[in-house]
């Protein structure tokens, strides 16, 4: 009997669903729209139907399949209560009891659990990725925002209310850029993919860099991939964007090291595809800000989760973690 887990990634536009084997391979997957109607019971019913169809599909491939449970990664997901709480980019208002509602459709499963997307990615790294043999590590997700999952002594840190680990909202530059949360100077405002775009436009204006390959890009058009491609071509503005982003991120990671003393910090998300362009300055500036007792001890590593399926795989890892208890 092959034991598998279902991963669900709730995004602002779409909800991705997949059946994942013990090695972290997605056997079958699908997605449904994350609705704008705000009716959580209707959404859960649609989600349950989609999951049941996937289960049918995977059992056609292999009759000897045992579905152990469902793991869900979601914005503002609270592991303790199984709720999504006041998620700004979802139509569901207030506190919605996702696990409780989904359990009414899957009462026979051993585990149904939910956490936020960055925590799910960290658990995925621990179960399937580069942190398999680590008890103390941190994962940062660099994307539209900056999320983080903290693992101490083999356990994810949730804090007393389920929301620990918001390292992206560390104040990096007092009185600095407005963050998506509306506070000023947070790490997310500088080290997310949109933060890199903001840095690029600041530098274009500062240098009046009309000769930069980025100069003809509109604000809405420019993204971190374009900045990387320009850096590869030797564009000075693009290269400085990565240097500055690495400096800010390295400073933020140093704070995290001082708090937790992890064995490694994993970076995940679109900007990390730039490789050494982001990893080298980040490592250099982290070391610059560390106390002597921490210097040259903490690795900064790329996530080993497959980018296309990482959200599904990370969410599914919650099931395996639940079954360890």
N, C-alpha and C positions, 0 to 999 in steps of 0.2 A: 504494500500500500504506500503510495507516494503522498506525503503530507505537504500541503501548500497553504499559502496565506493570500488574502486579498488585500491590495493596497488601494486606497482612495485618496486622491489629491484634489481638494476643493479650491479652485481658483476663482478669481473674480468673474471670468467669462465662461470657462469650461470646468467640468469636473472629470478628471481622468481616473480610470478604473483599470486594474490589471490583476491577473492571477500570477503569483510569484513563487518559484520553487525554492528549495532550501539553499541553493547556490546564488540566489539573487537574479535569476533569469526570469524575464516576463514571458509567460507561456502564451497568454492571450490578453488583449486589452481593448478598451473602447472608451468613449467619452460621451457625456451628455452636457447640455447647456446648464450652467449655473444660472438659475432664472432671475429675472428682475421683478417677478410678481410678489415676492416676499412671503409666500405661503410655505412655511417650513414643512408642514405635514404632507403637502402635495409634492414638494421636492424630495422628501425622504421616500415617499411611495415610488416616485420615478426612479430614484437611485436604487432602491431595492429591486425593482423590476430589471434594471440594467445589470445589476450584480447577478441575479438569478439566470439571466440569459448567458452571461459569461461563464457561470458555473456549468451550464448545459454544454457550452462550446468546448470547455476544457475536458469535460467527461466524455465527449465524443472522441477526443484525441487519446484519452487514456481512462479507461473505466475504473482503474485502481487508484483513484484520486480521493484523498480525504481533505476537505476544506476545514482548516483549524479555526479560522477567525477572520475578522476584518479590522484593519488598522486604517485610521483616517488622519491625514494631515490637513490642517485648516488654519486660516488666519484667526488669531485670537482664540485658538483652541485651548481649552483647559482640561488637562489630563485628569485631574482629581474629580471633576464633576461631569466630564464627558460633554461639555457644552462649548458652543461658540458664543463669545461674549462681545457685543458691541463692535463687530467687525466693520470698519468704515467702508470697505469696498464690496460688501455683500448686501443684498436687499433684505436679509432677515434682521429685524431690529431687536435690540436688547439681548437677552440671554436665551439661546435656543438649545433645547436638550436633544442633541443629535444622537448620542449613544442610546439613550432611553427609547427614542422613537425607532431607531434602526433595530434595536433588540426585539421589538414587537414583530418584525418580519423574519428575524433569524434567531429565535430563542434556543435553537439546538446547538449553536456554535459555542466553542469553548471560550472564545475571547472576542470582544468588540471593544476597541479602545480608540481614543482620539487625543491628539496633542497638536501644538502648532507646527507649521511646516519646517521650521529650522530645527526644532527638536526631533522631528521625524527623520530629517536628513542625518542628524548626529547618530541616532539609533541605527539607521541604515548603514552608516560608516562602521559602527561597532559590530553589527551582525554580518554584513556582507563585504565591507570595504577594507580600507587600510588600517583601521583601528581594531581589528579583530583581537589582537593580543595586548591591547592597551586598556588600562584601568582609569587613566586620567588624561583626558584630551578635550579640546574645544574644536567645534566646527563653526566657521563663519560662512554664511551664504551671502554672496555679493550679486545683487540683481537690481530689481526696481527699488528695493530697500536693502538694508543690511540686517540679517538675522543671525542668531547664534544659538548653539546648543552646547551646554556645559556638562561634561561627564566627570564625576569625582568618585573614586573608589568603585568604578564599574557601574555606577547608577547615574541616570540623568538627574540634574538638579532642577526641581520644579519650584522650590521655595514654599512658603507657608500657604500661598493662595493659588499656585499652579502657573504663575506667570514669570518665574525667574528666568534670567538669561537674556535680557534685552540690552546686550552690549552695543548694538547699533545706535542706541539712544544715550550713550555716554557723551557728556559735553566735551568736545574736542577743542573748539574755538569759542570761548565765552563771547556772547553777543554776535556770533558769526552768522552764517547763512541760515535761512529758515528751512527747517526740516519738514518733511511731509506731515509730521505730527503737530506742526505749528510752533514747536519750541525752536530756539536758536542755537546754532553751533554744534549740532549732534554729528557724530561720526558718519551716520547715514547720509547726511547732506554733502559729504565730501568723498566718500568711498564707494557709494553705490554706482551703478551704471549711469543714472541721471546726474549724479554728483560729478562724475568724470566729464560729462558733457558740459556742465556748468563751468568746470575748470578750463576746458578747452576754449569756451567763449570768453572767459575772463582774460586768458592769455592772448587770444587773437586781438582783443581790444587793447590790451596793455602794450603789445609789441606793434600794433597796427600791421599785423602780419598778413598783408594782402597776397603775399607769395605762397602762403601755406596752402597745401592741398585741401585743408579743412575750411578755408575762407569762403568757398562758394556753397557750403552746405547751410541749409536753413536750420534753425534751432530744432524744429520738430523732426527734421530728417536725420540729423546727426545721431549716431549711437556709438557704443564702446567698440564695436567691431570695426567701424570706419576709422576710429582713432588708432586702433591696433594696426590696421592696414597702412595707415599713413606713417606710423612709427617704423614699420618694416621698410618703408621707402626712404626713411631717414628724415622725415619731416620734424623740424625742431620743436614746433608747438606740440605735436603729438608725443614726442619723446619726453618733453617736460611735463605733460599731463601724467604720464606714468610715473615719473620721478616724484611729482608732488603727491599723487595718490598713494604711492608707496610710503612716502614720508608720513602722511596722515594715518594710514592704516598701521604702519609699524609702531607709531606712538600709541594708538589704541590697543594694539596687541600686547604691547609692553605692560599696559595697565592690567590687562587680563592675566598676564603671566604673574604679575605681582599679587593678584588676588588668589590665584588658583594653583600656580606652579604645575602646569600640565606637562606631560611628556612631549606632546606635539599639538600644533594647531593646523587644522585642515581648512583649506579654502575651496569653496565651491561656487559655481555660478559663471555667467557669461564672461565677465572680465578676466577670469582666471585662464581662459583659453589663450591669453597673450603670453603665458609662460614666464620666461625670465624677465620680460619687460615689467611685469608686476611683482613677481616673486623676489627678484634681486633687490630692488629698492626697499621693499617691505621688510625683508630680513635685515638689511643694513640699518635701517632706521629703528627697527625693534631693538636690535643689539645696542644701539646708541642710547636708548632710553632705559635699558635694564639696569637694575642693581648688579654689582659685581657677582653676587652669589648665583645669579641666573644666567650670566653671559655664556654663550656657546653651549647651552644645554637643551634649548627648546627648538625642535624642528618645525619648520613651516612646510607643509606638504600639500600637493593637490589632492582633492578628493578622488577616490577610486570608484565612485559610483558612476554608472554610465549616464552621461548627460541627458539623453532623450527620455530615459525611463527612471531617472533618479527620484523624482517625487513619488511615483508609484511604489518603487522599491523601498524607499525610506519609510513610507507609511506602512507597508506590509511588515516591516521589521518590528513594528510595535507588537504584532501578534506573538512573535517568537519571544520577545522580552516579557510579555505577559505570562507566557507558559512556563518561563523560568521560575516564577514565584511559587 
